[in-house]
């Protein structure tokens, strides 16, 4: 019981843990994990991935998406986004989407973590934070997957680009733009 108590002391509410992270405080990790799951001190997210629930006024809250993805990837280098972010550009996009995209360097494909599915996409380059310029490029990269009227979005985009910071947009196109994004955005940026 002393080792189980030792392990329990190292759990922080809202944190995500890999099985390997917890072996430092347990000599019988599998048995201790079963006991912690049974008592509710830990919840299982996926194979080898757990979290310590955090109490809220609505009951036990799952971990934040960033903590969940960080624990799954064992990496800080990722960008968590959703097509809903395109709505902030003022291009007439209004659809609400119920999926998250994770740009990263390690994993590719859909992964179910807890009750959520994340679409992991391996990309060589992505920014640390979302910016207006990155969102424009990302929108054009993913335009065919959106439920929006593509021609209307492109028309709105043509009107918005002259109002944007041209050097920042040029850099975002060069760093993050696919072939289609470069082909569509470069002429708009240079006013042709």
Beta strands, then each sheet from edge to edge (+ up, - down):
strand 1: 16-18
strand 2: 43-46
strand 3: 49-51
strand 4: 54-56
strand 5: 59-61
strand 6: 78-81
strand 7: 100-104
strand 8: 109-113
strand 9: 116-122
sheet 1: 1+ 3- 2+
sheet 2: 4+ 5-
sheet 3: 6+ 7- 9- 8+
end
